[in-house]
Amino acid sequence: MVKGVEVEGGLRVLSNDDALDVIRAYRHLARGDKTDGKTKALARTERLISKVLAEDWSSRKLRTYVSELGKRGSS
């Protein structure tokens, strides 16, 4: 998150608030991840960051997505 993600138009980084929401998403994902080092949760989180930046998600959209992750138990 700190380094940013290369997307069309250059390097982009998350805002502080969005970064906190991504951390919440990782926590939801990690709860259901039985792999060593939570590798599946980490990979899904990295894909989420790329998608959020590439598609220019609003903070509200990201917050809603993370809330839904929590509701469905990260399956």
C-alpha positions as CSV (number, residue, x, y, z in Angstrom):
1,M,0.0,0.0,0.0
2,V,2.8,2.3,0.8
3,K,4.6,1.7,-2.5
4,G,1.5,2.2,-4.6
5,V,0.3,0.3,-7.6
6,E,1.2,0.9,-11.2
7,V,-2.0,1.6,-13.1
8,E,-2.7,3.2,-16.4
9,G,-1.6,6.8,-16.0
10,G,1.2,6.1,-13.5
11,L,1.7,5.1,-9.9
12,R,-1.2,5.5,-7.6
13,V,-1.5,5.1,-3.8
14,L,-4.4,4.7,-1.4
15,S,-5.6,7.6,0.8
16,N,-5.1,7.0,4.5
17,D,-8.8,6.3,5.0
18,D,-8.8,3.8,2.1
19,A,-5.7,2.1,3.4
20,L,-7.4,1.6,6.8
21,D,-10.4,0.0,5.0
22,V,-8.1,-2.3,3.1
23,I,-6.5,-3.4,6.4
24,R,-10.1,-4.2,7.6
25,A,-10.7,-6.2,4.4
26,Y,-7.5,-8.1,5.0
27,R,-8.6,-8.9,8.6
28,H,-11.9,-10.3,7.3
29,L,-10.2,-12.3,4.6
30,A,-7.5,-13.6,7.0
31,R,-10.1,-15.1,9.4
32,G,-11.1,-17.6,6.8
33,D,-7.6,-18.3,5.4
34,K,-6.1,-21.5,6.7
35,T,-2.9,-21.3,4.6
36,D,0.5,-20.7,6.2
37,G,1.2,-17.0,6.4
38,K,-2.3,-16.2,5.2
39,T,-1.1,-16.2,1.6
40,K,-4.6,-16.4,0.1
41,A,-5.8,-13.4,2.1
42,L,-2.8,-11.4,1.2
43,A,-3.2,-12.2,-2.5
44,R,-6.8,-11.3,-2.4
45,T,-6.0,-8.0,-0.6
46,E,-3.3,-7.2,-3.2
47,R,-5.9,-7.8,-6.0
48,L,-8.4,-5.6,-4.2
49,I,-5.9,-2.7,-3.9
50,S,-5.1,-3.0,-7.6
51,K,-8.8,-3.0,-8.5
52,V,-9.6,-0.1,-6.2
53,L,-6.9,2.1,-7.8
54,A,-7.4,1.0,-11.4
55,E,-11.1,1.5,-11.3
56,D,-10.9,4.6,-9.1
57,W,-13.3,3.4,-6.4
58,S,-14.8,6.0,-4.1
59,S,-14.2,5.7,-0.4
60,R,-17.9,4.9,0.1
61,K,-17.7,2.0,-2.4
62,L,-14.7,0.5,-0.7
63,R,-16.2,0.9,2.7
64,T,-19.4,-0.8,1.5
65,Y,-17.4,-3.7,0.0
66,V,-15.4,-4.2,3.2
67,S,-18.6,-4.1,5.3
68,E,-20.1,-6.8,3.0
69,L,-17.0,-8.9,3.5
70,G,-17.5,-8.8,7.2
71,K,-21.2,-9.8,6.9
72,R,-20.6,-12.8,4.7
73,G,-17.7,-14.1,6.8
74,S,-15.1,-13.6,4.0
75,S,-16.0,-16.8,2.2
